[in-house]
Amino acid sequence: MATQTHLLLSSTFTSRRSLQTPPQSPPPKQPKPSITCAARLSGRSLRVAVIGGGPAGSSAAAALAAGGVETYLIERSPAGAKPCGGAIPLCMLEEFDIPSALVDRSVRKMRIISPSNLTVDFGSKTLKPHEHIPMLRREVLDTFLRSRAQSNGANLISALVTRLDVPSDDDDPYVVTYISGNTKHTLPVDVVVGADGANSRVARAIGAGEYSCAIAFQERIRLPEHEMEAYEDLAEMYVGSDVSPDFYGWVFPKCDHVAVGTGTASAKSKIKLFQSGIKKRVRDKIRGGVVIKVEAHPIPEHPRPRRVVGRAALVGDAAGYVTKCAGEGIYFAAKSGRMCGDAIVRASEGGREMVGEEELKMGYLKEWDEMYRGMFRFMDGLQRVFYGSDWGREALVEMCGDEYVQRMTFESYLYKKMVRGSGWEDLKMGWNTLGSLVRARIIEGV
């Protein structure tokens, strides 16, 4: 296998000292308490490799390239599609300028079905006329976001990253080794953004720490036209130990098919059994359907212990940004990528200065945690309370029938903000939730 190196890049990377204006006399060596830089780059822009071209990586690359940073976006399978329900919050369409033509279905009714088949239509009475849950295919969204990054000036490389060499000295580059067209290449860069999913190679290389993963499994099923009409604006969620011991099963509509799937963290070896369970629950609705694709993928259960190490940062699934209970990750992937890219642009003054660990922690991690740590902890709490047993799941579905609960939930989900509620309504909701838990447990004990 041939090996190629980016010669123009490597010639400027013998040492970061060559990027700075040479001092008149050698400065005395000083201890380095942390990796922080404010060195002016000479004759070139800051170089960043973004590894992974999903919503996180593409959004990071778009922000970096637009901000004057020399950006390389490396994606292994540009034509591939990650197994994903494909629901995004309404605010994402405007925030990320996503054309409505990319949306397959505009869901206005989320039907939730309990283990005993108690059914609640979530949102049918509480959504405003313009509100809906956009449903789209990941291959469509990802291609669009990568194209935007390219139009902003990012260099898209279709390749498999096989190695990341972390510098032993603050002055040296990171070296990305990748294979493209059966040829090995190396790419030296100043900064690395790891957007390469739950099994992140970047995370392993920088010592970001381990975390537990769930597994998602879904089948895309093309239905007869008359069956597909039922899902014109409807999505379904099924809870119960038959479909997952700690998550939910789903039927999410796409352009000409439905995605039927489930997930679990505690019983991953039984995922196919749970997939059979969700298909059994919906068998009358998918009768006559044809499976056109089978997909599986790991999903992070919580943020990694370290998300910024040196001049490398993790975003999206690689950082662990998927909410418990809902399993939502698309918006948080794109948001974290953009926030990280913007932070690098600010710290480097538009690509003119070197950046370090402290700038990344302050400009990216601190802002991210201030915005979303509370939301992630809240969703983790919900999963612990309601997803641990069928009595908890019964209580969850019963609680979802309350219009105040629905309104607060949709305000939070559609616009990605923790909504301040009414004190009296919150008190009533708490009392009703307690009642639901008591009744559900009594039912289970009968």
MOWO-V458616 format. One record per residue. RES is the residue in three letters. PSI is psi as a letter, one per 20 degrees, with the letter a starting at -180 (NA if undefined). D_FIRST is the distance of its C-alpha to the first C-alpha in Angstrom with 2 decimals. Layout:
BEGIN
RES/PSI/D_FIRST
RES/PSI/D_FIRST
END
This chain:
BEGIN
MET/p/0.00
ALA/q/3.77
THR/p/6.56
GLN/q/9.95
THR/q/13.33
HIS/n/16.51
LEU/g/18.40
LEU/h/21.74
LEU/g/21.56
SER/h/20.49
SER/h/23.19
THR/j/25.80
PHE/j/24.64
THR/h/25.30
SER/q/28.29
ARG/i/30.28
ARG/h/33.23
SER/i/31.95
LEU/i/32.41
GLN/r/36.09
THR/p/39.04
PRO/p/39.39
PRO/r/42.54
GLN/h/45.31
SER/q/45.16
PRO/p/42.74
PRO/q/43.83
PRO/q/44.72
LYS/p/42.16
GLN/q/43.12
PRO/q/42.22
LYS/n/39.87
PRO/h/41.59
SER/r/39.06
ILE/n/36.05
THR/p/37.88
CYS/q/37.35
ALA/k/39.33
ALA/p/37.56
ARG/p/37.77
LEU/q/34.47
SER/o/34.75
GLY/j/33.39
ARG/r/31.13
SER/r/31.24
LEU/p/30.16
ARG/p/26.55
VAL/p/25.98
ALA/p/23.03
VAL/o/24.38
ILE/o/22.16
GLY/p/23.43
GLY/k/25.07
GLY/a/28.13
PRO/h/31.67
ALA/g/31.20
GLY/g/28.06
SER/h/29.20
SER/h/32.65
ALA/g/31.40
ALA/h/29.20
ALA/g/32.15
ALA/g/34.49
LEU/g/32.22
ALA/g/31.46
ALA/h/35.12
GLY/j/36.17
GLY/j/34.37
VAL/p/31.30
GLU/o/27.89
THR/p/26.20
TYR/o/22.70
LEU/o/22.91
ILE/o/19.77
GLU/p/20.33
ARG/g/18.16
SER/m/20.45
PRO/h/22.77
ALA/i/24.33
GLY/r/24.97
ALA/p/28.29
LYS/p/29.30
PRO/p/32.21
CYS/p/35.12
GLY/h/38.82
GLY/j/38.50
ALA/p/41.78
ILE/q/42.03
PRO/q/45.11
LEU/h/47.15
CYS/h/46.80
MET/h/43.06
LEU/g/43.71
GLU/g/45.60
GLU/h/43.82
PHE/j/40.39
ASP/l/41.80
ILE/p/40.56
PRO/q/42.14
SER/h/44.49
ALA/i/42.87
LEU/i/39.92
VAL/p/42.36
ASP/g/42.74
ARG/q/45.89
SER/n/48.40
VAL/p/49.65
ARG/i/53.19
LYS/o/53.90
MET/o/51.95
ARG/p/53.57
ILE/p/53.39
ILE/p/54.46
SER/r/55.55
PRO/h/55.44
SER/j/59.00
ASN/j/58.08
LEU/p/59.91
THR/p/58.53
VAL/p/58.48
ASP/o/57.49
PHE/o/55.99
GLY/i/56.47
SER/h/58.66
LYS/i/61.66
THR/i/60.09
LEU/q/57.49
LYS/r/58.80
PRO/h/58.73
HIS/i/55.58
GLU/q/53.68
HIS/r/51.08
ILE/o/47.79
PRO/p/44.99
MET/p/42.65
LEU/r/39.34
ARG/p/35.97
ARG/h/33.09
GLU/h/30.72
VAL/g/33.38
LEU/g/34.04
ASP/g/30.45
THR/g/29.59
PHE/g/32.74
LEU/h/32.08
ARG/g/28.53
SER/h/30.01
ARG/g/32.66
ALA/g/30.24
GLN/g/28.52
SER/h/31.97
ASN/i/32.83
GLY/j/29.97
ALA/q/27.08
ASN/o/23.53
LEU/p/22.10
ILE/o/18.35
SER/o/17.28
ALA/r/14.55
LEU/o/14.22
VAL/p/15.05
THR/i/13.69
ARG/q/15.61
LEU/o/18.59
ASP/p/19.69
VAL/p/23.45
PRO/q/25.15
SER/i/27.53
ASP/q/29.72
ASP/h/31.29
ASP/i/30.36
ASP/r/26.58
PRO/r/24.21
TYR/q/22.38
VAL/o/18.61
VAL/p/16.84
THR/p/13.15
TYR/q/12.00
ILE/p/9.46
SER/p/10.71
GLY/k/10.00
ASN/j/6.67
THR/p/5.76
LYS/p/6.76
HIS/q/10.22
THR/q/13.22
LEU/o/16.76
PRO/p/19.84
VAL/r/23.01
ASP/g/26.61
VAL/q/27.21
VAL/p/25.43
VAL/o/27.10
GLY/o/26.01
ALA/k/26.87
ASP/k/24.47
GLY/a/27.17
ALA/h/28.93
ASN/l/25.87
SER/p/24.81
ARG/h/21.81
VAL/g/23.48
ALA/g/26.70
ARG/g/25.24
ALA/h/23.57
ILE/i/26.88
GLY/l/29.12
ALA/i/31.01
GLY/q/32.59
GLU/r/32.73
TYR/r/34.73
SER/q/35.82
CYS/q/34.56
ALA/r/36.30
ILE/p/34.77
ALA/p/35.61
PHE/p/35.67
GLN/q/36.88
GLU/p/37.32
ARG/p/37.78
ILE/o/40.81
ARG/p/42.15
LEU/q/45.93
PRO/q/48.66
GLU/g/49.97
HIS/h/53.26
GLU/h/51.54
MET/h/49.19
GLU/h/52.27
ALA/h/53.23
TYR/k/50.17
GLU/g/50.89
ASP/k/51.42
LEU/p/51.18
ALA/q/48.62
GLU/q/49.36
MET/p/48.72
TYR/p/49.76
VAL/q/50.40
GLY/q/51.32
SER/i/50.12
ASP/h/49.33
VAL/h/46.59
SER/p/45.35
PRO/i/46.82
ASP/j/45.83
PHE/b/44.76
TYR/r/45.77
GLY/q/44.89
TRP/q/44.64
VAL/o/45.14
PHE/p/43.87
PRO/q/44.34
LYS/a/41.75
CYS/g/42.23
ASP/j/42.66
HIS/r/42.02
VAL/q/42.60
ALA/o/40.22
VAL/o/41.72
GLY/a/40.32
THR/r/41.00
GLY/r/39.57
THR/q/40.30
ALA/h/39.43
SER/i/41.75
ALA/l/41.12
LYS/h/37.52
SER/i/37.52
LYS/j/40.35
ILE/h/38.80
LYS/h/39.09
LEU/g/42.72
PHE/h/43.40
GLN/h/41.73
SER/h/44.16
GLY/g/46.88
ILE/h/46.31
LYS/h/46.04
LYS/h/49.32
ARG/h/50.99
VAL/j/50.11
ARG/h/50.33
ASP/h/53.25
LYS/h/51.46
ILE/j/48.21
ARG/p/49.92
GLY/i/48.53
GLY/q/45.26
VAL/p/41.88
VAL/p/38.83
ILE/i/36.11
LYS/q/33.55
VAL/p/33.19
GLU/q/31.58
ALA/q/31.36
HIS/q/30.26
PRO/q/31.17
ILE/p/33.77
PRO/q/34.60
GLU/i/38.12
HIS/r/38.82
PRO/q/37.41
ARG/q/35.14
PRO/h/36.95
ARG/p/35.06
ARG/i/33.86
VAL/p/33.49
VAL/o/32.02
GLY/c/31.70
ARG/k/30.24
ALA/p/28.62
ALA/q/30.60
LEU/q/30.36
VAL/r/31.85
GLY/b/32.60
ASP/h/31.72
ALA/h/29.52
ALA/i/32.80
GLY/k/34.83
TYR/m/36.89
VAL/p/38.18
THR/q/41.92
LYS/r/43.56
CYS/g/46.07
ALA/h/44.73
GLY/k/40.98
GLU/p/40.58
GLY/i/37.38
ILE/g/36.59
TYR/g/39.12
PHE/h/38.42
ALA/g/34.69
ALA/g/35.37
LYS/g/38.18
SER/h/36.32
GLY/g/33.40
ARG/g/35.93
MET/g/37.94
CYS/g/34.99
GLY/g/33.88
ASP/h/37.49
ALA/h/37.92
ILE/g/35.00
VAL/g/36.44
ARG/g/39.87
ALA/h/38.86
SER/j/36.80
GLU/l/39.59
GLY/k/37.48
GLY/j/34.31
ARG/i/36.21
GLU/q/36.25
MET/q/34.02
VAL/r/34.68
GLY/a/34.84
GLU/g/35.50
GLU/h/39.22
GLU/h/38.92
LEU/h/36.57
LYS/g/38.91
MET/g/41.99
GLY/h/40.79
TYR/f/38.79
LEU/g/39.56
LYS/g/43.26
GLU/g/43.86
TRP/g/41.93
ASP/h/43.86
GLU/h/47.14
MET/h/46.59
TYR/i/45.21
ARG/g/45.69
GLY/h/49.14
MET/g/47.99
PHE/h/45.27
ARG/h/47.82
PHE/g/50.35
MET/h/48.02
ASP/g/47.14
GLY/g/50.89
LEU/g/51.47
GLN/g/48.93
ARG/h/50.52
VAL/g/53.97
PHE/i/53.45
TYR/j/50.38
GLY/i/51.26
SER/r/53.71
ASP/h/55.23
TRP/h/58.38
GLY/h/56.39
ARG/h/54.68
GLU/g/58.11
ALA/h/59.31
LEU/g/56.34
VAL/g/57.07
GLU/g/60.79
MET/h/60.24
CYS/i/58.09
GLY/i/61.15
ASP/p/62.80
GLU/h/62.68
TYR/g/62.49
VAL/g/59.44
GLN/g/57.81
ARG/g/58.64
MET/h/57.34
THR/g/54.14
PHE/h/53.36
GLU/g/54.23
SER/g/51.75
TYR/g/48.98
LEU/h/49.30
TYR/j/49.60
LYS/l/47.71
LYS/q/50.55
MET/o/52.78
VAL/p/56.09
ARG/p/59.36
GLY/a/61.75
SER/p/65.51
GLY/g/67.00
TRP/g/69.39
GLU/h/66.83
ASP/h/64.37
LEU/g/67.15
LYS/h/67.91
MET/g/64.25
GLY/g/64.04
TRP/g/67.20
ASN/h/66.05
THR/g/62.70
LEU/g/64.57
GLY/g/66.75
SER/g/63.79
LEU/g/62.30
VAL/g/65.65
ARG/g/66.31
ALA/h/62.86
ARG/h/63.12
ILE/g/66.60
ILE/g/65.35
GLU/h/62.65
GLY/i/65.21
VAL/NA/67.63
END
